[in-house]
Structure formats: C-alpha cells, structure tokens
Amino acid sequence: MKINKSIFRLKAILIGILLFQFHIGFSQEEKTSALYQTIMSRDSLLFNVGFNTCDISQFENLLSDNFEFYHDKDSISDKALFLKNLKKGLCGSVGTYQSRRYLVPNSTEVFPLYKKGVLYGALQNGIHQFYEKSAGKNESLANAKEHFGSTARFTHVWLLENGVWKLRRSFSYDHQSENTAGTKASIFDNDPEIEKWLKQNNIPTLGIGVINNGKLQEIKVYGELKKGVPAPYNTIWNLASLTKPITAIVALKLVSSGKWDLDEPVYKYWTDPDIANDPNNRLLTTRLILSHQTGFPNWRFMNESGKLDFKFKPGTKYQYSGEGLEYLRKALESKFHKTLNQLASELIFEPLKMTDTQYSWDKKTDESRFATGYDNKGNAYETHKNKTANAADDLLTTIEDYGTFLCSVMNGDGLSKKIFDEMTTNQVETEKGKHFGLGFEKYDLENGEYALSHGGSDKGAQTLVFILPKTKQGLLIFTNVDDGYKVYEKLLLHYLGKNGKRLIDIETK
C-alpha cells in the first residue's frame, strides 16, 4: 500500500509540474545559454563524475539537505535514505557490481524558474539509460560484460541555495527494461573491452554516433585526446572530406528555395583563370559538381603544372574532385556576397544549433577538445589550423553536431521533394555497383533499400557516415589516425546488421 501511495504522489507532483509549466508559459533555454550550460555541468558532476564512478561525495555536495527522490518503481526517499541506498545498491559491494548512466543526446530540456523576475531555480527534463555489469565468483569487475539495464525519463528541480546550485527534487519514471535506443549489448557497450580493442588497433580516439528512428540516439567517444586526457563526448574532430556533404546541402537548400539553379552554368558567377579559355568551363553546373562529373582532378596541385585543367568533358564520366566543391564555393560566394561559412551558418548550423561546427579555426574554437591526428605508428601530426573555408576539406565538428545534420538530411529538412529525389537518384556510376547522387555516394541495397554515404581521409583523419532514409537508421564513425578505416567493418556489422553486411559486400566484391 505504501508503494501505491508513493506512485500516486509521484504522478500528482508531475502533473502539478506540467500544469505549472502550462500556466506560466515556460521558455526553454537554448543549448548555448549560460543557464543550460550550468545545469549540464551539474548533471555531469552528478552522473559522469559521481554516479559512474561511485563517487558518493558528488551527491553529498550537490544534493540539497531537503532533497527528495521520487521513483516510479521504488517509493520515495529523502537525502539520507537515498545516499544509503546508493552506497548499498547502485554502487554495490566494492568490485562486484557497477551501474553506469548515459544521457540520451538531444533529450535534455532546461527551463528557468523565476520569482518576481529573479532567477531562483531551473527545471531539467531528459531521458537517460542505465547499463550494468556484475562480477561472478572469481571474476574481476574489469572483465565483466556490461549489459543494458533500463531507460527512464527524469525531471530534476535545481534551486539556488545561498548562491549555490543544489538538486532539490528528482523524479525518475517511465522505466523500460528494453533498450529503446535500438542498440545491442556487445563489446561496444563495454568500455574496458572497447578501450582494449582500440589499443590493439592503435586507434587513439574513436567517436560513434548511432541514428535510429530518424534521431541521433547514442553518442560514444573512446580513447584519449593525448596521453592522460580522456576524449570527451563533445570531442572536436577534423572530418576531412565529410566537409563536402555540408557544402552540398547548402547548395541544395538554395536550389530548393529558388535562389540557385541546379543546372545553370556556374561560369555566370565564377570562372577560374586557369580554365577561362577552355570551352568546357561553360558546361559546369552544380549538378555535375555535386555528382563529381566536372572532369577536374581531385586537386590541381596533383598536376605537374600546378594549374587546374579538365581531364575529360564535363558530364561524361565520374572523377572524384575536391576542386569541384571549391569551384562551387567561389560561385556561391560571388553571387550571394557572403562567405561559405556564413551561408552554412544561416541555412544549417544555426537552425540545427550546431554550435561546435565551422569550416575554419578561429578564436571560438575550443582547442582543448580537439582530436589531434596521428600516423599509424602513434606519432602526432602538427595540427593545421586553416583560417579560411575549404568547401571540400577540414570541417571541424562533433559527433552530436554532424549526427544532427545527418538526421536533418535524412528527413529532408529544408529540401523540396524534387530536390530530395534528385539527391537520392543515381546521377553517375562510380565503381563496384555504387553511384553518386548529389553530395552523397549511394549504395543500392536489397528490397528497395538504399544508403547514402560519404567518407573522409586525410593525414590523421579517417571518417565515415551512412544514413538509410527508408529505415531511418544511420551510423557515424570518426577516428583520428591514418588507418582508422580498419575498425569500420566491425562497427558496421554491429550497428547496421544485415545492411552493414551488404555494404561491406559491395565494398569488397
């Protein structure tokens, strides 16, 4: 009877909170706001530093003396009882049991609480997942396998007490024992195992993003930025050629809005002096550039002369070319009198809140989070900090930002149906049964399914992404080493299953 009363009280309080939100018209905080960042830092201290390492002192410091915990499966606790249960239960006997909490990306909402115009607290909503591992008899916890435990929603009420943020109430509800993010327990849910696997393969840092149901549902970052410095979930990566899809979507959004023409010759806005006298330059269009049919080499410096030229008539065959994307950048900048980064910010970065994404380095770039590139012998490359945008290379971003971008592409945000269909239509055959659409390489799978993909390869950078628009799945793999590609196969098989196997078969046949 006690539990039923507790559940009733939990529901009543939650309903009260919802009615309160409705009544006062809460305004959700932006991710870039100081309040949002403050609450997220407290969340990280509580769970990443406290819960995930069983550091009870974090809870003792961050919980209000009047703290109350409401759990839909386990009654109500005050601070003393909560800490007692935490020590005895979740942290278990030393060395035999451990539970880890992961915050589902993009699930957090923060709402300010005011009294007479003065901020006194904040309401935090979100979804988190719990993974557990327990050591059997004569087994060390380090070798125990981690498995999925549950998913739950939570609401936290944070209050300013004498100028210090304290957690006053915590609600944990809607617990589900099935892994709603669609991931499977394996080596990739077992941090010690995957860290060991990365060391065996000499991979300094690995970032994984998993898309399910059209949303980025999981971010995992492993390894170190440098010796002794763990890579954070918001590690900043150089994506190499994964820059190209961003540039492509800038152009396609402009086409969708009627401000740019997919088949208009681009010489009207830009002509490179190296090919000004070549009649082929009048054949170049955005369609041919985005499907790599320009006839350009990948880069002009590969020519003995160091000048740009045509290797074949545009539109007659496929030749991957970074020069083509750079050509498009100059045409766009010439017409719109804005830099590519400004256009991308207006059309992509700002609407999607991609606050850690940019084409070049500036004073806002957080170098402390950057994944330095390495060769396959473990030697670090000197970081090239480009100060101007390259439409084809060197984009800086995080798993969360780029995963959000891919979800937007998959869902056709900002693209007309006609342009989305053009983007996903085979424009030119490449090799091994693959084709290029517009901005992405296209893999035709079985049963009418297809995947859009792009990769990146530079010194100290190997990156790869796949999205499957029909099943709304996707996978991001970022590494910071010359031969990071050697981990691709295992990751594709694990996260994309039979579609991953089909993609591998196409690549290796």
C-alpha positions in Angstrom: 0.0 0.0 0.0 2.9 2.3 0.7 4.3 1.9 -2.8 0.9 2.7 -4.4 0.6 5.9 -2.3 4.1 6.8 -3.4 3.3 6.3 -7.0 0.1 8.3 -6.7 2.1 11.1 -5.0 4.7 11.0 -7.8 2.1 11.3 -10.5 0.3 14.1 -8.7 3.6 16.1 -8.4 4.5 15.5 -12.0 1.0 16.6 -13.2 1.4 19.7 -11.0 4.7 20.5 -12.6 3.2 20.1 -16.1 0.3 22.3 -15.2 2.7 24.8 -13.7 4.7 24.8 -17.0 1.5 25.4 -18.9 0.3 28.1 -16.6 3.4 30.3 -16.7 4.4 29.5 -20.3 7.9 28.2 -19.7 10.5 29.2 -22.3 13.1 26.5 -22.9 16.7 27.6 -22.6 19.0 27.4 -25.7 21.9 25.0 -25.5 24.3 28.0 -25.8 22.7 29.8 -22.8 24.7 30.2 -19.6 21.9 28.5 -17.6 21.7 25.5 -19.9 25.5 25.0 -19.7 25.4 25.5 -15.9 22.7 22.8 -15.4 24.5 20.4 -17.8 27.8 20.9 -15.8 25.9 20.0 -12.6 24.4 17.0 -14.4 27.9 15.9 -15.5 29.3 16.2 -12.0 26.4 14.3 -10.5 26.5 11.4 -13.0 29.7 11.3 -15.1 31.9 12.1 -12.1 29.7 10.8 -9.3 27.3 8.0 -10.3 29.5 6.4 -13.0 32.5 6.2 -10.6 30.5 5.7 -7.4 31.9 8.9 -6.0 29.3 9.5 -3.3 30.8 12.8 -2.4 29.4 14.4 -5.5 25.9 13.6 -4.4 26.6 14.7 -0.9 27.8 18.1 -2.2 25.1 18.6 -4.9 22.0 17.4 -3.1 20.0 19.9 -1.1 19.6 19.0 2.6 15.9 18.9 1.8 16.4 16.6 -1.2 13.6 14.3 -2.1 13.7 11.4 -4.7 10.6 10.0 -6.4 10.9 6.7 -8.2 8.0 5.1 -10.0 9.2 1.6 -9.0 10.7 2.2 -5.6 8.8 4.7 -3.5 10.1 8.0 -2.0 13.5 8.8 -0.4 14.9 11.7 1.5 18.6 12.6 1.2 19.8 10.2 3.9 17.8 7.2 2.6 18.8 8.0 -1.0 22.5 8.1 -0.2 22.2 4.9 1.9 20.5 3.1 -1.0 23.1 4.5 -3.4 26.0 3.2 -1.4 24.4 -0.2 -0.8 22.6 -0.8 -4.1 23.7 1.0 -7.2 27.4 1.1 -6.3 27.1 -2.4 -4.8 29.8 -4.3 -3.0 33.2 -3.0 -4.0 34.5 -4.7 -7.1 31.4 -6.9 -7.7 28.8 -4.6 -9.3 28.7 -1.3 -11.3 25.9 0.7 -12.9 26.6 3.4 -15.5 24.3 6.2 -16.6 24.3 7.6 -20.2 22.3 10.7 -21.1 20.4 10.3 -24.4 21.7 13.0 -26.8 19.3 15.9 -27.5 16.9 14.7 -24.8 17.6 17.4 -22.3 15.4 20.5 -21.8 16.1 23.2 -19.3 13.5 25.7 -18.1 14.3 28.7 -15.9 12.3 29.3 -12.7 11.7 33.0 -11.7 10.1 34.7 -8.8 9.3 38.4 -9.3 11.8 38.5 -12.1 14.7 36.9 -10.1 16.1 33.5 -11.2 15.8 31.1 -8.3 16.0 27.7 -10.0 15.7 25.5 -13.1 13.7 22.5 -14.2 15.6 19.9 -16.2 13.9 17.2 -18.2 15.6 14.4 -20.1 16.0 10.7 -20.9 18.8 8.5 -19.6 19.9 4.9 -20.0 21.5 2.6 -17.4 24.0 -0.1 -18.2 25.0 -2.7 -15.6 27.8 -5.2 -15.1 28.3 -7.6 -12.2 31.3 -9.8 -11.5 30.7 -13.5 -10.9 32.6 -15.7 -8.5 36.3 -15.4 -9.0 35.7 -12.8 -11.8 37.1 -9.3 -11.7 34.7 -6.4 -12.4 37.1 -5.1 -15.1 36.5 -8.3 -17.1 32.7 -8.5 -16.6 30.5 -7.7 -19.5 28.3 -4.7 -19.4 24.6 -5.1 -20.4 21.7 -2.8 -20.9 19.6 -2.2 -17.8 16.8 0.3 -18.4 15.7 3.6 -20.0 13.9 6.2 -17.9 12.7 9.7 -18.1 13.7 12.1 -15.4 12.8 15.6 -14.1 15.2 17.5 -11.8 14.4 20.6 -9.9 17.5 22.6 -9.2 17.4 25.5 -6.8 19.9 28.3 -5.9 20.5 27.9 -2.2 22.7 30.8 -0.9 24.0 31.2 -4.5 24.9 27.6 -5.0 23.0 25.2 -7.3 21.5 22.3 -5.4 19.3 19.4 -6.6 16.1 19.8 -4.6 13.9 17.1 -6.1 14.5 14.3 -8.5 11.8 12.3 -10.4 12.6 9.1 -12.2 9.8 7.5 -14.1 8.6 5.6 -17.2 11.3 2.9 -16.7 11.6 0.4 -19.6 13.7 -2.7 -19.5 14.0 -2.9 -23.3 16.7 -0.9 -25.0 14.6 1.7 -26.8 17.6 3.2 -28.5 17.9 0.1 -30.6 21.4 -0.7 -29.6 22.7 -4.2 -28.7 24.9 -5.2 -25.8 28.3 -6.2 -27.0 31.9 -5.1 -26.9 30.6 -1.6 -27.9 28.6 -1.4 -24.7 31.6 -2.4 -22.6 34.0 0.4 -22.1 37.0 -1.6 -20.9 36.7 -4.0 -23.8 36.5 -1.4 -26.5 39.3 0.6 -25.0 41.4 -2.6 -25.1 40.3 -3.2 -28.7 41.3 0.3 -29.7 44.8 -0.1 -28.1 45.2 -3.4 -30.0 44.4 -1.5 -33.2 46.4 1.6 -32.4 43.4 3.9 -32.6 44.0 6.9 -30.3 40.4 8.2 -30.4 37.1 6.8 -31.7 33.7 8.5 -32.0 30.5 6.7 -32.7 27.1 8.2 -33.4 24.0 5.9 -33.8 20.8 7.1 -35.5 17.5 5.3 -35.0 14.0 6.3 -36.0 15.5 9.4 -37.7 17.1 10.7 -34.5 20.6 10.7 -33.0 20.1 8.4 -30.1 23.6 7.5 -29.0 27.0 9.1 -28.9 30.1 7.3 -27.7 33.6 8.6 -27.7 36.6 6.5 -26.6 40.3 6.9 -26.1 42.4 9.9 -25.3 43.0 13.3 -26.9 46.5 13.0 -25.7 48.2 10.9 -23.1 46.3 11.0 -19.8 43.5 13.2 -21.3 40.2 11.2 -21.9 38.3 12.3 -25.0 35.0 13.9 -24.0 31.7 13.1 -25.7 31.9 16.6 -27.4 35.4 16.0 -28.9 36.0 18.2 -31.9 37.2 16.4 -35.0 38.7 17.3 -38.3 36.3 15.4 -40.7 38.4 15.8 -43.9 36.1 15.2 -46.9 32.9 14.9 -44.8 33.0 18.6 -45.3 31.6 18.1 -48.8 28.1 17.0 -47.8 27.7 20.2 -45.7 28.6 22.3 -48.8 26.3 20.2 -51.0 23.3 20.7 -48.7 24.0 24.5 -48.6 23.6 24.5 -52.4 20.6 22.1 -52.4 18.8 24.3 -49.9 19.4 27.3 -52.0 18.1 25.4 -55.0 15.0 24.3 -53.1 14.2 27.9 -52.1 14.6 29.1 -55.7 17.7 31.1 -55.1 20.1 28.9 -57.1 19.7 26.6 -60.1 20.9 23.1 -60.2 21.5 23.1 -64.0 22.5 26.7 -64.6 26.2 27.1 -65.8 28.2 28.4 -62.9 30.6 30.4 -65.2 28.0 33.2 -64.8 29.2 33.7 -61.3 32.7 32.4 -61.3 35.4 31.3 -63.8 38.8 30.1 -62.7 41.6 31.9 -64.6 43.3 28.6 -65.3 40.4 27.4 -67.5 39.0 30.7 -68.7 39.9 29.9 -72.3 38.7 26.3 -72.2 35.1 26.0 -73.6 34.5 23.1 -71.2 34.1 25.7 -68.4 30.8 26.7 -69.8 29.4 23.2 -69.3 30.0 23.2 -65.5 26.8 23.1 -63.4 26.0 22.5 -59.7 24.6 19.0 -60.7 27.9 18.0 -62.3 29.9 19.3 -59.4 27.8 17.6 -56.7 28.0 14.3 -58.6 31.7 14.6 -59.4 31.4 14.8 -63.1 33.4 18.1 -63.6 36.4 16.5 -65.4 38.7 18.1 -62.8 41.5 16.3 -61.0 41.0 15.8 -57.3 43.3 18.8 -56.6 45.2 21.0 -59.1 48.5 20.5 -57.2 48.5 17.0 -58.4 49.2 18.3 -61.9 52.8 18.9 -62.8 51.9 22.4 -63.8 50.0 23.0 -60.5 47.2 24.5 -62.6 43.6 23.5 -62.9 42.5 21.7 -66.1 40.0 19.3 -67.5 40.8 15.6 -67.8 37.6 14.9 -69.8 34.5 16.7 -71.0 32.2 17.6 -68.0 29.2 15.2 -67.6 30.7 12.3 -69.5 32.0 10.2 -66.5 32.9 10.2 -62.8 36.1 11.6 -61.3 36.1 12.5 -57.5 37.2 16.1 -57.2 37.7 18.4 -54.3 38.4 21.2 -56.8 34.7 20.9 -58.0 33.4 21.8 -54.5 35.8 24.7 -54.2 34.7 25.9 -57.6 31.1 25.8 -56.3 32.1 27.7 -53.2 33.6 30.6 -55.2 30.5 30.8 -57.4 28.1 30.8 -54.4 30.2 33.5 -52.6 30.3 35.6 -55.7 26.5 35.6 -56.2 25.4 35.9 -52.6 28.3 38.2 -51.4 28.7 36.0 -48.3 31.3 33.5 -47.2 30.5 29.8 -47.4 30.6 29.7 -43.6 28.0 32.5 -43.4 25.8 30.7 -45.8 26.2 27.4 -43.9 25.5 29.1 -40.6 22.3 30.7 -41.9 21.0 27.5 -43.6 22.4 24.7 -41.4 24.4 25.5 -38.4 22.1 28.0 -36.6 18.8 26.3 -37.4 20.2 23.0 -36.2 22.0 24.5 -33.2 25.3 23.1 -34.4 27.4 25.3 -32.2 30.6 23.4 -32.5 30.7 23.3 -36.3 32.7 25.6 -38.6 34.8 25.5 -41.8 37.9 27.0 -40.2 39.7 27.8 -37.0 39.0 31.0 -35.1 39.2 32.3 -31.5 36.0 30.4 -30.6 37.5 27.0 -31.5 38.0 25.1 -28.3 41.4 23.6 -28.9 41.3 21.7 -25.6 38.6 19.4 -27.1 40.3 18.8 -30.5 41.3 15.3 -31.5 44.9 15.6 -32.7 45.7 13.5 -35.8 48.2 10.6 -35.6 50.0 8.4 -38.1 49.8 4.6 -37.8 52.9 4.5 -35.6 51.5 6.7 -33.0 53.2 9.9 -34.0 51.2 13.1 -33.7 50.9 15.4 -36.8 51.2 19.1 -36.4 47.7 20.5 -36.4 46.9 22.6 -39.5 44.7 25.5 -38.4 43.2 26.7 -41.6 41.9 30.3 -41.3 39.7 30.2 -44.5 37.0 27.9 -45.6 37.6 25.0 -47.9 34.3 23.6 -49.3 35.8 20.1 -49.6 38.0 19.6 -46.6 38.9 20.3 -42.9 35.4 20.9 -41.4 35.5 21.0 -37.6 32.6 19.4 -35.8 31.4 17.0 -33.1 29.5 13.7 -33.3 26.4 15.4 -31.9 26.5 18.2 -34.4 27.2 16.1 -37.5 24.7 13.4 -36.4 22.1 16.2 -36.0 22.9 17.3 -39.6 22.6 13.8 -41.0 19.2 13.4 -39.3 18.1 16.6 -40.9 19.3 15.4 -44.4 17.6 12.0 -43.9 14.3 13.7 -43.0 14.6 16.1 -46.0 14.5 19.3 -43.8 14.7 22.4 -46.0 14.7 20.4 -49.2 11.9 20.3 -51.7 10.6 16.8 -52.6 12.0 17.3 -56.1 15.5 18.1 -54.8 15.4 15.3 -52.2 14.6 12.9 -55.0 17.4 14.3 -57.2 19.8 14.0 -54.3 18.9 10.3 -53.8 18.8 9.5 -57.5 21.7 7.7 -59.3 23.5 10.5 -61.2 26.6 8.7 -62.3 28.1 5.2 -61.7 31.3 5.1 -59.7 32.5 1.6 -59.1 31.6 -1.7 -57.5 27.9 -1.2 -58.1 27.8 2.2 -56.5 26.6 5.5 -57.8 26.9 9.2 -56.8 23.7 11.1 -56.2 24.1 14.8 -55.3 26.6 15.2 -52.5 26.5 11.6 -51.3 27.5 8.3 -52.7 24.6 5.9 -53.0 24.5 2.2 -52.2 21.6 0.2 -53.6 20.7 -2.5 -51.1 18.2 -5.3 -51.2 14.4 -4.9 -51.1 14.5 -1.4 -52.4 16.5 0.0 -49.5 19.4 2.3 -50.2 22.1 4.0 -48.2 23.7 7.4 -48.6 27.3 7.6 -47.6 30.4 9.8 -47.6 33.9 9.3 -46.1 36.9 11.4 -45.2 40.6 10.7 -45.4 43.4 13.0 -44.6 46.6 12.8 -42.6 45.4 11.8 -39.1 41.7 11.6 -40.1 39.6 8.7 -41.2 35.8 9.2 -41.1 32.8 7.5 -42.5 29.0 8.0 -42.3 26.0 6.1 -43.6 22.3 7.0 -43.5 19.4 4.8 -44.6 16.5 7.1 -45.3 13.8 4.4 -45.6 14.6 2.7 -42.3 15.7 6.0 -40.6 19.0 4.4 -39.4 22.4 5.9 -39.5 26.0 5.5 -38.3 28.9 7.9 -37.8 32.4 6.7 -37.3 35.2 9.2 -36.6 38.8 8.4 -36.0 42.0 10.5 -35.8 44.6 8.1 -37.3 45.8 7.3 -40.8 44.5 3.8 -40.8 41.3 4.3 -38.7 39.4 2.5 -41.5 40.4 -0.8 -40.1 37.7 -0.6 -37.4 34.9 0.2 -39.9 33.8 -3.4 -40.7 33.2 -4.5 -37.1 31.2 -1.3 -36.4 29.1 -1.6 -39.5 28.2 -5.2 -38.7 27.3 -4.4 -35.1 25.2 -1.3 -35.6 23.7 -1.9 -39.1 23.3 -5.7 -39.1 22.4 -7.2 -42.4 22.5 -3.8 -44.1 26.0 -3.4 -42.7 27.0 -6.8 -44.2 25.5 -5.8 -47.5 27.5 -2.5 -47.5 30.7 -4.5 -46.8 29.9 -6.9 -49.5 29.5 -4.1 -52.1 32.8 -2.6 -51.0 34.8 -5.8 -51.1 33.4 -7.5 -54.2 
